């Protein structure tokens, strides 16, 4: 009887933990996604800058 009660209590505690942990895990995923998007924008900007520099270099070599 005591084992069954302990199991039920642990099960309820686990469910409560998961219910509270799940939104926090999702929030962390969202934050990581935003960070990845910011990095993507920075990478894109850096690529654009590199392309602009390459165009300027080619143009100046033609002259």
mmCIF file as Biopython writes it, N, C-alpha, C and O atoms, coordinates in Angstrom:
data_model
#
loop_
_atom_site.group_PDB
_atom_site.id
_atom_site.type_symbol
_atom_site.label_atom_id
_atom_site.label_alt_id
_atom_site.label_comp_id
_atom_site.label_asym_id
_atom_site.label_entity_id
_atom_site.label_seq_id
_atom_site.pdbx_PDB_ins_code
_atom_site.Cartn_x
_atom_site.Cartn_y
_atom_site.Cartn_z
_atom_site.occupancy
_atom_site.B_iso_or_equiv
_atom_site.auth_seq_id
_atom_site.auth_asym_id
_atom_site.pdbx_PDB_model_num
ATOM 1   N N  . UNK A ? 1  ? 0.837  -1.211 0.000   1.0 0.0 1  A 1 
ATOM 2   C CA . UNK A ? 1  ? 0.000  0.000  0.000   1.0 0.0 1  A 1 
ATOM 3   C C  . UNK A ? 1  ? 0.868  1.256  0.000   1.0 0.0 1  A 1 
ATOM 4   O O  . UNK A ? 1  ? 0.591  2.216  -0.719  1.0 0.0 1  A 1 
ATOM 5   N N  . UNK A ? 2  ? 1.930  1.235  0.822   1.0 0.0 2  A 1 
ATOM 6   C CA . UNK A ? 2  ? 2.801  2.400  0.907   1.0 0.0 2  A 1 
ATOM 7   C C  . UNK A ? 2  ? 3.531  2.628  -0.422  1.0 0.0 2  A 1 
ATOM 8   O O  . UNK A ? 2  ? 3.734  3.767  -0.841  1.0 0.0 2  A 1 
ATOM 9   N N  . UNK A ? 3  ? 3.920  1.533  -1.076  1.0 0.0 3  A 1 
ATOM 10  C CA . UNK A ? 3  ? 4.601  1.650  -2.375  1.0 0.0 3  A 1 
ATOM 11  C C  . UNK A ? 3  ? 3.693  2.282  -3.421  1.0 0.0 3  A 1 
ATOM 12  O O  . UNK A ? 3  ? 4.131  3.118  -4.211  1.0 0.0 3  A 1 
ATOM 13  N N  . UNK A ? 4  ? 2.432  1.880  -3.422  1.0 0.0 4  A 1 
ATOM 14  C CA . UNK A ? 4  ? 1.473  2.424  -4.386  1.0 0.0 4  A 1 
ATOM 15  C C  . UNK A ? 4  ? 1.286  3.918  -4.156  1.0 0.0 4  A 1 
ATOM 16  O O  . UNK A ? 4  ? 1.268  4.697  -5.109  1.0 0.0 4  A 1 
ATOM 17  N N  . UNK A ? 5  ? 1.147  4.319  -2.896  1.0 0.0 5  A 1 
ATOM 18  C CA . UNK A ? 5  ? 0.977  5.731  -2.558  1.0 0.0 5  A 1 
ATOM 19  C C  . UNK A ? 5  ? 2.207  6.531  -2.985  1.0 0.0 5  A 1 
ATOM 20  O O  . UNK A ? 5  ? 2.076  7.614  -3.555  1.0 0.0 5  A 1 
ATOM 21  N N  . UNK A ? 6  ? 3.389  6.006  -2.715  1.0 0.0 6  A 1 
ATOM 22  C CA . UNK A ? 6  ? 4.640  6.676  -3.114  1.0 0.0 6  A 1 
ATOM 23  C C  . UNK A ? 6  ? 4.693  6.838  -4.625  1.0 0.0 6  A 1 
ATOM 24  O O  . UNK A ? 6  ? 5.072  7.897  -5.124  1.0 0.0 6  A 1 
ATOM 25  N N  . UNK A ? 7  ? 4.318  5.804  -5.349  1.0 0.0 7  A 1 
ATOM 26  C CA . UNK A ? 7  ? 4.328  5.846  -6.816  1.0 0.0 7  A 1 
ATOM 27  C C  . UNK A ? 7  ? 3.370  6.914  -7.331  1.0 0.0 7  A 1 
ATOM 28  O O  . UNK A ? 7  ? 3.701  7.666  -8.248  1.0 0.0 7  A 1 
ATOM 29  N N  . UNK A ? 8  ? 2.186  6.974  -6.740  1.0 0.0 8  A 1 
ATOM 30  C CA . UNK A ? 8  ? 1.194  7.973  -7.163  1.0 0.0 8  A 1 
ATOM 31  C C  . UNK A ? 8  ? 1.724  9.386  -6.891  1.0 0.0 8  A 1 
ATOM 32  O O  . UNK A ? 8  ? 1.616  10.269 -7.742  1.0 0.0 8  A 1 
ATOM 33  N N  . UNK A ? 9  ? 2.293  9.590  -5.708  1.0 0.0 9  A 1 
ATOM 34  C CA . UNK A ? 9  ? 2.828  10.918 -5.365  1.0 0.0 9  A 1 
ATOM 35  C C  . UNK A ? 9  ? 3.944  11.313 -6.328  1.0 0.0 9  A 1 
ATOM 36  O O  . UNK A ? 9  ? 3.983  12.447 -6.804  1.0 0.0 9  A 1 
ATOM 37  N N  . UNK A ? 10 ? 4.851  10.378 -6.615  1.0 0.0 10 A 1 
ATOM 38  C CA . UNK A ? 10 ? 5.939  10.673 -7.554  1.0 0.0 10 A 1 
ATOM 39  C C  . UNK A ? 10 ? 5.399  10.956 -8.944  1.0 0.0 10 A 1 
ATOM 40  O O  . UNK A ? 10 ? 5.907  11.836 -9.639  1.0 0.0 10 A 1 
ATOM 41  N N  . UNK A ? 11 ? 4.371  10.219 -9.357  1.0 0.0 11 A 1 
ATOM 42  C CA . UNK A ? 11 ? 3.758  10.446 -10.668 1.0 0.0 11 A 1 
ATOM 43  C C  . UNK A ? 11 ? 3.149  11.826 -10.768 1.0 0.0 11 A 1 
ATOM 44  O O  . UNK A ? 11 ? 3.331  12.523 -11.767 1.0 0.0 11 A 1 
ATOM 45  N N  . UNK A ? 12 ? 2.417  12.225 -9.723  1.0 0.0 12 A 1 
ATOM 46  C CA . UNK A ? 12 ? 1.807  13.564 -9.702  1.0 0.0 12 A 1 
ATOM 47  C C  . UNK A ? 12 ? 2.891  14.646 -9.716  1.0 0.0 12 A 1 
ATOM 48  O O  . UNK A ? 12 ? 2.768  15.649 -10.420 1.0 0.0 12 A 1 
ATOM 49  N N  . UNK A ? 13 ? 3.951  14.433 -8.933  1.0 0.0 13 A 1 
ATOM 50  C CA . UNK A ? 13 ? 5.053  15.401 -8.902  1.0 0.0 13 A 1 
ATOM 51  C C  . UNK A ? 13 ? 5.702  15.514 -10.278 1.0 0.0 13 A 1 
ATOM 52  O O  . UNK A ? 13 ? 6.052  16.614 -10.705 1.0 0.0 13 A 1 
ATOM 53  N N  . UNK A ? 14 ? 5.865  14.398 -10.969 1.0 0.0 14 A 1 
ATOM 54  C CA . UNK A ? 14 ? 6.464  14.402 -12.307 1.0 0.0 14 A 1 
ATOM 55  C C  . UNK A ? 14 ? 5.581  15.162 -13.290 1.0 0.0 14 A 1 
ATOM 56  O O  . UNK A ? 14 ? 6.072  15.956 -14.092 1.0 0.0 14 A 1 
ATOM 57  N N  . UNK A ? 15 ? 4.269  14.912 -13.221 1.0 0.0 15 A 1 
ATOM 58  C CA . UNK A ? 15 ? 3.332  15.599 -14.120 1.0 0.0 15 A 1 
ATOM 59  C C  . UNK A ? 15 ? 3.367  17.106 -13.870 1.0 0.0 15 A 1 
ATOM 60  O O  . UNK A ? 15 ? 3.414  17.890 -14.817 1.0 0.0 15 A 1 
ATOM 61  N N  . UNK A ? 16 ? 3.346  17.515 -12.591 1.0 0.0 16 A 1 
ATOM 62  C CA . UNK A ? 16 ? 3.402  18.943 -12.253 1.0 0.0 16 A 1 
ATOM 63  C C  . UNK A ? 16 ? 4.696  19.544 -12.788 1.0 0.0 16 A 1 
ATOM 64  O O  . UNK A ? 16 ? 4.688  20.635 -13.358 1.0 0.0 16 A 1 
ATOM 65  N N  . UNK A ? 17 ? 5.809  18.834 -12.606 1.0 0.0 17 A 1 
ATOM 66  C CA . UNK A ? 17 ? 7.101  19.322 -13.095 1.0 0.0 17 A 1 
ATOM 67  C C  . UNK A ? 17 ? 7.070  19.514 -14.600 1.0 0.0 17 A 1 
ATOM 68  O O  . UNK A ? 17 ? 7.533  20.536 -15.107 1.0 0.0 17 A 1 
ATOM 69  N N  . UNK A ? 18 ? 6.524  18.534 -15.319 1.0 0.0 18 A 1 
ATOM 70  C CA . UNK A ? 18 ? 6.463  18.632 -16.779 1.0 0.0 18 A 1 
ATOM 71  C C  . UNK A ? 18 ? 5.560  19.779 -17.217 1.0 0.0 18 A 1 
ATOM 72  O O  . UNK A ? 18 ? 5.869  20.485 -18.176 1.0 0.0 18 A 1 
ATOM 73  N N  . UNK A ? 19 ? 4.448  19.964 -16.519 1.0 0.0 19 A 1 
ATOM 74  C CA . UNK A ? 19 ? 3.518  21.040 -16.885 1.0 0.0 19 A 1 
ATOM 75  C C  . UNK A ? 19 ? 4.193  22.404 -16.736 1.0 0.0 19 A 1 
ATOM 76  O O  . UNK A ? 19 ? 3.996  23.295 -17.563 1.0 0.0 19 A 1 
ATOM 77  N N  . UNK A ? 20 ? 4.994  22.562 -15.670 1.0 0.0 20 A 1 
ATOM 78  C CA . UNK A ? 20 ? 5.667  23.848 -15.471 1.0 0.0 20 A 1 
ATOM 79  C C  . UNK A ? 20 ? 6.918  23.972 -16.329 1.0 0.0 20 A 1 
ATOM 80  O O  . UNK A ? 20 ? 7.282  25.078 -16.728 1.0 0.0 20 A 1 
ATOM 81  N N  . UNK A ? 21 ? 7.587  22.848 -16.622 1.0 0.0 21 A 1 
ATOM 82  C CA . UNK A ? 21 ? 8.834  22.898 -17.384 1.0 0.0 21 A 1 
ATOM 83  C C  . UNK A ? 21 ? 8.578  23.096 -18.874 1.0 0.0 21 A 1 
ATOM 84  O O  . UNK A ? 21 ? 9.367  23.755 -19.551 1.0 0.0 21 A 1 
ATOM 85  N N  . UNK A ? 22 ? 7.491  22.537 -19.394 1.0 0.0 22 A 1 
ATOM 86  C CA . UNK A ? 22 ? 7.238  22.591 -20.837 1.0 0.0 22 A 1 
ATOM 87  C C  . UNK A ? 22 ? 7.184  24.024 -21.382 1.0 0.0 22 A 1 
ATOM 88  O O  . UNK A ? 22 ? 7.829  24.293 -22.396 1.0 0.0 22 A 1 
ATOM 89  N N  . UNK A ? 23 ? 6.452  24.953 -20.765 1.0 0.0 23 A 1 
ATOM 90  C CA . UNK A ? 23 ? 6.445  26.325 -21.301 1.0 0.0 23 A 1 
ATOM 91  C C  . UNK A ? 23 ? 7.827  26.970 -21.246 1.0 0.0 23 A 1 
ATOM 92  O O  . UNK A ? 23 ? 8.185  27.739 -22.138 1.0 0.0 23 A 1 
ATOM 93  N N  . UNK A ? 24 ? 8.606  26.668 -20.212 1.0 0.0 24 A 1 
ATOM 94  C CA . UNK A ? 24 ? 9.943  27.250 -20.118 1.0 0.0 24 A 1 
ATOM 95  C C  . UNK A ? 24 ? 10.842 26.703 -21.221 1.0 0.0 24 A 1 
ATOM 96  O O  . UNK A ? 24 ? 11.642 27.440 -21.797 1.0 0.0 24 A 1 
ATOM 97  N N  . UNK A ? 25 ? 10.709 25.412 -21.515 1.0 0.0 25 A 1 
ATOM 98  C CA . UNK A ? 25 ? 11.505 24.813 -22.594 1.0 0.0 25 A 1 
ATOM 99  C C  . UNK A ? 25 ? 11.115 25.456 -23.930 1.0 0.0 25 A 1 
ATOM 100 O O  . UNK A ? 25 ? 11.981 25.781 -24.743 1.0 0.0 25 A 1 
ATOM 101 N N  . UNK A ? 26 ? 9.809  25.636 -24.150 1.0 0.0 26 A 1 
ATOM 102 C CA . UNK A ? 26 ? 9.356  26.265 -25.392 1.0 0.0 26 A 1 
ATOM 103 C C  . UNK A ? 26 ? 9.874  27.694 -25.489 1.0 0.0 26 A 1 
ATOM 104 O O  . UNK A ? 26 ? 10.264 28.133 -26.571 1.0 0.0 26 A 1 
ATOM 105 N N  . UNK A ? 27 ? 9.884  28.423 -24.383 1.0 0.0 27 A 1 
ATOM 106 C CA . UNK A ? 27 ? 10.393 29.798 -24.379 1.0 0.0 27 A 1 
ATOM 107 C C  . UNK A ? 27 ? 11.872 29.817 -24.761 1.0 0.0 27 A 1 
ATOM 108 O O  . UNK A ? 27 ? 12.313 30.676 -25.526 1.0 0.0 27 A 1 
ATOM 109 N N  . UNK A ? 28 ? 12.637 28.858 -24.218 1.0 0.0 28 A 1 
ATOM 110 C CA . UNK A ? 28 ? 14.059 28.776 -24.568 1.0 0.0 28 A 1 
ATOM 111 C C  . UNK A ? 28 ? 14.231 28.499 -26.050 1.0 0.0 28 A 1 
ATOM 112 O O  . UNK A ? 28 ? 15.121 29.061 -26.688 1.0 0.0 28 A 1 
ATOM 113 N N  . UNK A ? 29 ? 13.383 27.635 -26.607 1.0 0.0 29 A 1 
ATOM 114 C CA . UNK A ? 29 ? 13.467 27.343 -28.041 1.0 0.0 29 A 1 
ATOM 115 C C  . UNK A ? 29 ? 13.206 28.607 -28.843 1.0 0.0 29 A 1 
ATOM 116 O O  . UNK A ? 29 ? 13.880 28.866 -29.839 1.0 0.0 29 A 1 
ATOM 117 N N  . UNK A ? 30 ? 12.214 29.402 -28.403 1.0 0.0 30 A 1 
ATOM 118 C CA . UNK A ? 30 ? 11.898 30.648 -29.109 1.0 0.0 30 A 1 
ATOM 119 C C  . UNK A ? 30 ? 13.079 31.600 -29.050 1.0 0.0 30 A 1 
ATOM 120 O O  . UNK A ? 30 ? 13.427 32.222 -30.054 1.0 0.0 30 A 1 
ATOM 121 N N  . UNK A ? 31 ? 13.705 31.720 -27.869 1.0 0.0 31 A 1 
ATOM 122 C CA . UNK A ? 31 ? 14.854 32.615 -27.744 1.0 0.0 31 A 1 
ATOM 123 C C  . UNK A ? 31 ? 15.985 32.177 -28.654 1.0 0.0 31 A 1 
ATOM 124 O O  . UNK A ? 31 ? 16.625 33.009 -29.297 1.0 0.0 31 A 1 
ATOM 125 N N  . UNK A ? 32 ? 16.238 30.871 -28.714 1.0 0.0 32 A 1 
ATOM 126 C CA . UNK A ? 32 ? 17.282 30.362 -29.597 1.0 0.0 32 A 1 
ATOM 127 C C  . UNK A ? 32 ? 16.927 30.670 -31.043 1.0 0.0 32 A 1 
ATOM 128 O O  . UNK A ? 32 ? 17.796 31.059 -31.824 1.0 0.0 32 A 1 
ATOM 129 N N  . UNK A ? 33 ? 15.652 30.500 -31.412 1.0 0.0 33 A 1 
ATOM 130 C CA . UNK A ? 33 ? 15.218 30.775 -32.786 1.0 0.0 33 A 1 
ATOM 131 C C  . UNK A ? 33 ? 15.464 32.236 -33.131 1.0 0.0 33 A 1 
ATOM 132 O O  . UNK A ? 33 ? 15.940 32.541 -34.224 1.0 0.0 33 A 1 
ATOM 133 N N  . UNK A ? 34 ? 15.145 33.148 -32.205 1.0 0.0 34 A 1 
ATOM 134 C CA . UNK A ? 34 ? 15.362 34.577 -32.450 1.0 0.0 34 A 1 
ATOM 135 C C  . UNK A ? 34 ? 16.859 34.844 -32.619 1.0 0.0 34 A 1 
ATOM 136 O O  . UNK A ? 34 ? 17.263 35.592 -33.509 1.0 0.0 34 A 1 
ATOM 137 N N  . UNK A ? 35 ? 17.680 34.230 -31.761 1.0 0.0 35 A 1 
ATOM 138 C CA . UNK A ? 35 ? 19.128 34.419 -31.874 1.0 0.0 35 A 1 
ATOM 139 C C  . UNK A ? 35 ? 19.628 33.920 -33.223 1.0 0.0 35 A 1 
ATOM 140 O O  . UNK A ? 35 ? 20.479 34.558 -33.844 1.0 0.0 35 A 1 
ATOM 141 N N  . UNK A ? 36 ? 19.107 32.783 -33.682 1.0 0.0 36 A 1 
ATOM 142 C CA . UNK A ? 36 ? 19.520 32.242 -34.982 1.0 0.0 36 A 1 
ATOM 143 C C  . UNK A ? 36 ? 19.118 33.206 -36.089 1.0 0.0 36 A 1 
ATOM 144 O O  . UNK A ? 36 ? 19.893 33.440 -37.016 1.0 0.0 36 A 1 
ATOM 145 N N  . UNK A ? 37 ? 17.906 33.773 -36.003 1.0 0.0 37 A 1 
ATOM 146 C CA . UNK A ? 37 ? 17.463 34.719 -37.028 1.0 0.0 37 A 1 
ATOM 147 C C  . UNK A ? 37 ? 18.351 35.955 -37.040 1.0 0.0 37 A 1 
ATOM 148 O O  . UNK A ? 37 ? 18.695 36.459 -38.109 1.0 0.0 37 A 1 
ATOM 149 N N  . UNK A ? 38 ? 18.726 36.450 -35.862 1.0 0.0 38 A 1 
ATOM 150 C CA . UNK A ? 38 ? 19.619 37.614 -35.787 1.0 0.0 38 A 1 
ATOM 151 C C  . UNK A ? 38 ? 20.964 37.270 -36.430 1.0 0.0 38 A 1 
ATOM 152 O O  . UNK A ? 38 ? 21.519 38.067 -37.186 1.0 0.0 38 A 1 
ATOM 153 N N  . UNK A ? 39 ? 21.485 36.071 -36.122 1.0 0.0 39 A 1 
ATOM 154 C CA . UNK A ? 39 ? 22.753 35.648 -36.712 1.0 0.0 39 A 1 
ATOM 155 C C  . UNK A ? 39 ? 22.621 35.552 -38.228 1.0 0.0 39 A 1 
ATOM 156 O O  . UNK A ? 39 ? 23.524 35.958 -38.959 1.0 0.0 39 A 1 
ATOM 157 N N  . UNK A ? 40 ? 21.484 35.009 -38.707 1.0 0.0 40 A 1 
ATOM 158 C CA . UNK A ? 40 ? 21.267 34.909 -40.151 1.0 0.0 40 A 1 
ATOM 159 C C  . UNK A ? 40 ? 21.303 36.293 -40.794 1.0 0.0 40 A 1 
ATOM 160 O O  . UNK A ? 40 ? 21.900 36.471 -41.856 1.0 0.0 40 A 1 
ATOM 161 N N  . UNK A ? 41 ? 20.662 37.275 -40.151 1.0 0.0 41 A 1 
ATOM 162 C CA . UNK A ? 41 ? 20.664 38.628 -40.692 1.0 0.0 41 A 1 
ATOM 163 C C  . UNK A ? 41 ? 22.079 39.188 -40.730 1.0 0.0 41 A 1 
ATOM 164 O O  . UNK A ? 41 ? 22.472 39.818 -41.712 1.0 0.0 41 A 1 
ATOM 165 N N  . UNK A ? 42 ? 22.850 38.960 -39.661 1.0 0.0 42 A 1 
ATOM 166 C CA . UNK A ? 42 ? 24.231 39.455 -39.633 1.0 0.0 42 A 1 
ATOM 167 C C  . UNK A ? 42 ? 25.068 38.786 -40.712 1.0 0.0 42 A 1 
ATOM 168 O O  . UNK A ? 42 ? 25.868 39.438 -41.384 1.0 0.0 42 A 1 
ATOM 169 N N  . UNK A ? 43 ? 24.874 37.455 -40.876 1.0 0.0 43 A 1 
ATOM 170 C CA . UNK A ? 43 ? 25.615 36.730 -41.914 1.0 0.0 43 A 1 
ATOM 171 C C  . UNK A ? 43 ? 25.245 37.274 -43.299 1.0 0.0 43 A 1 
ATOM 172 O O  . UNK A ? 43 ? 26.112 37.475 -44.150 1.0 0.0 43 A 1 
ATOM 173 N N  . UNK A ? 44 ? 23.957 37.507 -43.508 1.0 0.0 44 A 1 
ATOM 174 C CA . UNK A ? 44 ? 23.497 38.020 -44.800 1.0 0.0 44 A 1 
ATOM 175 C C  . UNK A ? 44 ? 24.113 39.391 -45.076 1.0 0.0 44 A 1 
ATOM 176 O O  . UNK A ? 44 ? 24.575 39.669 -46.183 1.0 0.0 44 A 1 
ATOM 177 N N  . UNK A ? 45 ? 24.110 40.245 -44.040 1.0 0.0 45 A 1 
ATOM 178 C CA . UNK A ? 45 ? 24.693 41.594 -44.182 1.0 0.0 45 A 1 
ATOM 179 C C  . UNK A ? 45 ? 26.185 41.488 -44.488 1.0 0.0 45 A 1 
ATOM 180 O O  . UNK A ? 45 ? 26.699 42.207 -45.344 1.0 0.0 45 A 1 
ATOM 181 N N  . UNK A ? 46 ? 26.879 40.592 -43.786 1.0 0.0 46 A 1 
ATOM 182 C CA . UNK A ? 46 ? 28.308 40.407 -44.032 1.0 0.0 46 A 1 
ATOM 183 C C  . UNK A ? 46 ? 28.555 39.920 -45.455 1.0 0.0 46 A 1 
ATOM 184 O O  . UNK A ? 46 ? 29.508 40.351 -46.104 1.0 0.0 46 A 1 
ATOM 185 N N  . UNK A ? 47 ? 27.699 39.026 -45.940 1.0 0.0 47 A 1 
ATOM 186 C CA . UNK A ? 47 ? 27.847 38.534 -47.312 1.0 0.0 47 A 1 
ATOM 187 C C  . UNK A ? 47 ? 27.617 39.665 -48.303 1.0 0.0 47 A 1 
ATOM 188 O O  . UNK A ? 47 ? 28.341 39.783 -49.291 1.0 0.0 47 A 1 
ATOM 189 N N  . UNK A ? 48 ? 26.612 40.497 -48.044 1.0 0.0 48 A 1 
ATOM 190 C CA . UNK A ? 48 ? 26.336 41.633 -48.917 1.0 0.0 48 A 1 
ATOM 191 C C  . UNK A ? 48 ? 27.541 42.582 -48.944 1.0 0.0 48 A 1 
ATOM 192 O O  . UNK A ? 48 ? 27.960 43.040 -50.006 1.0 0.0 48 A 1 
ATOM 193 N N  . UNK A ? 49 ? 28.094 42.868 -47.749 1.0 0.0 49 A 1 
ATOM 194 C CA . UNK A ? 49 ? 29.262 43.746 -47.667 1.0 0.0 49 A 1 
ATOM 195 C C  . UNK A ? 49 ? 30.425 43.162 -48.461 1.0 0.0 49 A 1 
ATOM 196 O O  . UNK A ? 49 ? 31.120 43.880 -49.180 1.0 0.0 49 A 1 
ATOM 197 N N  . UNK A ? 50 ? 30.629 41.850 -48.325 1.0 0.0 50 A 1 
ATOM 198 C CA . UNK A ? 50 ? 31.722 41.186 -49.049 1.0 0.0 50 A 1 
ATOM 199 C C  . UNK A ? 50 ? 31.500 41.295 -50.549 1.0 0.0 50 A 1 
ATOM 200 O O  . UNK A ? 50 ? 32.438 41.548 -51.305 1.0 0.0 50 A 1 
ATOM 201 N N  . UNK A ? 51 ? 30.250 41.103 -50.981 1.0 0.0 51 A 1 
ATOM 202 C CA . UNK A ? 51 ? 29.955 41.209 -52.418 1.0 0.0 51 A 1 
ATOM 203 C C  . UNK A ? 51 ? 30.200 42.631 -52.906 1.0 0.0 51 A 1 
ATOM 204 O O  . UNK A ? 51 ? 30.741 42.834 -53.993 1.0 0.0 51 A 1 
ATOM 205 N N  . UNK A ? 52 ? 29.802 43.619 -52.100 1.0 0.0 52 A 1 
ATOM 206 C CA . UNK A ? 52 ? 30.022 45.014 -52.482 1.0 0.0 52 A 1 
ATOM 207 C C  . UNK A ? 52 ? 31.513 45.295 -52.607 1.0 0.0 52 A 1 
ATOM 208 O O  . UNK A ? 52 ? 31.948 45.949 -53.555 1.0 0.0 52 A 1 
ATOM 209 N N  . UNK A ? 53 ? 32.303 44.799 -51.643 1.0 0.0 53 A 1 
ATOM 210 C CA . UNK A ? 53 ? 33.754 45.007 -51.688 1.0 0.0 53 A 1 
ATOM 211 C C  . UNK A ? 53 ? 34.335 44.336 -52.930 1.0 0.0 53 A 1 
ATOM 212 O O  . UNK A ? 53 ? 35.198 44.899 -53.602 1.0 0.0 53 A 1 
ATOM 213 N N  . UNK A ? 54 ? 33.855 43.128 -53.227 1.0 0.0 54 A 1 
ATOM 214 C CA . UNK A ? 54 ? 34.348 42.420 -54.413 1.0 0.0 54 A 1 
ATOM 215 C C  . UNK A ? 54 ? 34.005 43.189 -55.680 1.0 0.0 54 A 1 
ATOM 216 O O  . UNK A ? 54 ? 34.833 43.279 -56.586 1.0 0.0 54 A 1 
ATOM 217 N N  . UNK A ? 55 ? 32.798 43.747 -55.761 1.0 0.0 55 A 1 
ATOM 218 C CA . UNK A ? 55 ? 32.405 44.535 -56.930 1.0 0.0 55 A 1 
ATOM 219 C C  . UNK A ? 55 ? 33.310 45.755 -57.065 1.0 0.0 55 A 1 
ATOM 220 O O  . UNK A ? 55 ? 33.768 46.080 -58.161 1.0 0.0 55 A 1 
ATOM 221 N N  . UNK A ? 56 ? 33.567 46.434 -55.934 1.0 0.0 56 A 1 
ATOM 222 C CA . UNK A ? 56 ? 34.441 47.610 -55.965 1.0 0.0 56 A 1 
ATOM 223 C C  . UNK A ? 56 ? 35.843 47.219 -56.416 1.0 0.0 56 A 1 
ATOM 224 O O  . UNK A ? 56 ? 36.472 47.945 -57.186 1.0 0.0 56 A 1 
ATOM 225 N N  . UNK A ? 57 ? 36.330 46.088 -55.946 1.0 0.0 57 A 1 
ATOM 226 C CA . UNK A ? 57 ? 37.674 45.634 -56.305 1.0 0.0 57 A 1 
ATOM 227 C C  . UNK A ? 57 ? 37.740 45.347 -57.800 1.0 0.0 57 A 1 
ATOM 228 O O  . UNK A ? 57 ? 38.692 45.748 -58.470 1.0 0.0 57 A 1 
ATOM 229 N N  . UNK A ? 58 ? 36.728 44.654 -58.325 1.0 0.0 58 A 1 
ATOM 230 C CA . UNK A ? 58 ? 36.696 44.335 -59.758 1.0 0.0 58 A 1 
ATOM 231 C C  . UNK A ? 58 ? 36.623 45.630 -60.556 1.0 0.0 58 A 1 
ATOM 232 O O  . UNK A ? 58 ? 37.332 45.781 -61.551 1.0 0.0 58 A 1 
ATOM 233 N N  . UNK A ? 59 ? 35.780 46.563 -60.137 1.0 0.0 59 A 1 
ATOM 234 C CA . UNK A ? 59 ? 35.612 47.824 -60.846 1.0 0.0 59 A 1 
ATOM 235 C C  . UNK A ? 59 ? 36.925 48.605 -60.859 1.0 0.0 59 A 1 
ATOM 236 O O  . UNK A ? 59 ? 37.319 49.149 -61.890 1.0 0.0 59 A 1 
ATOM 237 N N  . UNK A ? 60 ? 37.599 48.657 -59.708 1.0 0.0 60 A 1 
ATOM 238 C CA . UNK A ? 60 ? 38.842 49.428 -59.640 1.0 0.0 60 A 1 
ATOM 239 C C  . UNK A ? 60 ? 39.943 48.766 -60.461 1.0 0.0 60 A 1 
ATOM 240 O O  . UNK A ? 60 ? 40.818 49.458 -60.981 1.0 0.0 60 A 1 
ATOM 241 N N  . UNK A ? 61 ? 39.917 47.437 -60.589 1.0 0.0 61 A 1 
ATOM 242 C CA . UNK A ? 61 ? 40.926 46.748 -61.405 1.0 0.0 61 A 1 
ATOM 243 C C  . UNK A ? 61 ? 40.689 47.017 -62.882 1.0 0.0 61 A 1 
ATOM 244 O O  . UNK A ? 61 ? 41.640 47.113 -63.658 1.0 0.0 61 A 1 
ATOM 245 N N  . UNK A ? 62 ? 39.406 47.142 -63.281 1.0 0.0 62 A 1 
ATOM 246 C CA . UNK A ? 62 ? 39.086 47.421 -64.687 1.0 0.0 62 A 1 
ATOM 247 C C  . UNK A ? 62 ? 39.597 48.799 -65.074 1.0 0.0 62 A 1 
ATOM 248 O O  . UNK A ? 62 ? 40.068 48.999 -66.193 1.0 0.0 62 A 1 
ATOM 249 N N  . UNK A ? 63 ? 39.505 49.743 -64.155 1.0 0.0 63 A 1 
ATOM 250 C CA . UNK A ? 63 ? 39.943 51.114 -64.441 1.0 0.0 63 A 1 
ATOM 251 C C  . UNK A ? 63 ? 41.461 51.091 -64.558 1.0 0.0 63 A 1 
ATOM 252 O O  . UNK A ? 63 ? 42.078 52.129 -64.796 1.0 0.0 63 A 1 
#
